Amino acid sequence: MHSIPVLLEGRDALVRSQTGSGKTLAYCIPVVQSLQAMKTKIQRSDGPYALVLVPTRELALQSFDIFQKLLKPFTWIVPGVLMGGEKRKSEKARLRKGINILISTPGRLVDHIKSTKNIHFSRVQWLIVDEADRILDLGFEKDITVILNAVNAECQKRQNVLLSATLTEGVAQLADISLLNPVSISVLEEGYGQANPQGGGALEVSAPQTSDELDSFAIPEGLDQHVTLVPSKLRLVSLAAFILQKCAFAADQKMIVFFPSCELVEFHYTLFVQTLLPRPGAPAVAPLPSGSTQLKFLRLHGGLEQEDRIAVFQEFSHSKTGILLCTDVAARGLDLPQVTWIVQYNAPSSPAEYVHRVGRTARIGCRGSSLLILAPSEAEYVNSLASHKINVSEIKMEDILSVLTRDDCFPGKQWGKQKPRALSPQGIRERATVLQTVFEDYVHSSEQTVSWAKKALQSFIRAYTTYPRELKHIFHVRLLHLGHVAKSFGLRDAPQNLSVSAVKKKKAAPKRPDLRKKTQSKQRLAEILRSEYSSGMEAGIAKVRKQSKQADQAAGRAARPRPEPGLGRGKKQKKKRSP
């Protein structure tokens, strides 16, 4: 806790520390200590003395819970939380009564700054931005600017703290704007410690470093990192086999599986629940051996209602076992105890995202493991990670699939009730084929499930097209074999009516790009990313706005005047010039 003494001195600080090292406590303790020690006792009606900005709703709830525990002896200090999905009317009522420590997502706070008259910052003594890099990555720069301007207008003198597991150019620029003579606090592992020979942490009163330090990441020391290369047609079977291996045939295992979109989370959650678990009144489609542990699947993504997100977050936090299928909404800052495995079903788009995902395990001295699943054509991604000092060891796909040969697990007709004589590659592949058939039979059980699988496939390909330019040579949609990718969604053949399939075809003739469509697609992608982290508006309001926007576009098209003869290009222009 190198940062606590520095923060208690009243200095501005930029804190960089590996994920899972207790950054939340590092600022909660000094805030509570300073507020309870004030000569004039704080009144609830005074309003905010501390303002804490976090990127996600779950992290807001987690920080609020920690403050509540620390404030038990100091009942006169009232914490409060503002976040998307909650009723603004009830939040306004709480603001009217008074909140002394205000935790909020940026979008929601800006919403209240613009619409709530009784929110004021005249007594703010602390401004804390947690997971600053992620807040900026999500496009909240304008929201942060609005918040800083609102606070500066009422309160010039205060203590500012920025916290992050990674130091980016954006964080450095934000530090220049918001911090005054900051202390740069870097708490790294012994292998990364540069200024402190004892491996504890590095403290220096200086501007944030923006050169070599930007390319290094703090990885927890107790983390074992692995990668496996799996052909596209065996991805679904391999993921299911790995879940069975670690959670059905081993005790006290807790796993998080990351997917790139809400649709993919929903698809795999429903598929696994329907095929791997016994259903009421009917056996599971693929029954597990009697000696296995009962699996428990949960899902978490930005498309869920706020009540469901809170319930899932709390259930997984307090459970000793379980598999959480989620998007990157759970990748930042969340303290989910006793997680033993992190699985990344799709490669993250940056090393920083990789670090934050794997940081959900091996927290505060504990041990944990991670697995990255790549296609053989994506193997070069390992070198990209190695260039940032992230080293992974390989697990063979056959070792993962070998769990399917245990007892009578997915025996198929060729095995009957007899155990296999040997773990031959052919035997393993036959068991994998049986499990793949189970998934395909469920997906093709109705037109509705087939359509649902096609939508998930489209979502996967859309996500695949969003990799940054520097990774396009590794992750390019034209490198995908759509037939094999379709297999990983339980489809027996590649759909012919996929709109994204046109990406693979060569253009017959060059066409003038439709700039309006390009802009709309970029806006849609931005909306999807921001919805994962809550812009602060309820889902109902967002739906009304979307409908209103569509109506405006339709009205605009109807009102658009048709071009008159002689105003076009080419021959029509010549007609106009002729006498």
Secondary structure, DSSP 8 states (H G I E B T S, - for coil): -THHHHHHTT--EEEEE-TTS-HHHHHHHHHHHHHHT-SS---GGG--SEEEE-SSHHHHHHHHHHHHHHTTT-TTS-EEEE-TTS-HHHHHHHHHH--SEEEE-HHHHHHHHHH-TT---TT--EEEETTHHHHHHTT-HHHHHHHHHHHHHH----EEEEEESS--HHHHHHHHHH-SS-EEEEE--TTT--S-TTSS-EEEES----SGGGG-----TTEEEEEEE--GGGHHHHHHHHHIIIIISSSS-EEEEE-SSHHHHHHHHHHHHHHHS-BTTB--SS---TTS----EEEE-TTS-HHHHHHHHHHHHH-SSEEEEE-GGGSSS---TT--EEEESS--SSHHHHHHHHTTSS-TT--EEEEEEE-GGGTTHHHHHHTTT---EE--HHHHHGGGGSTTSS--TTTTTS--SS--HHHHHHHHHHHHHHHHHHHTTSHHHHHHHHHHHHHHHHHHTTS-GGGTTTS-GGG--HHHHHHTTT-SS--S--GGGGGTS--SS-----HHHHHHHHHHHHHHHHHHT--S--HHHHHHHHHHHHHHHHHHHHHS----TTSSSTHHHHHHH--
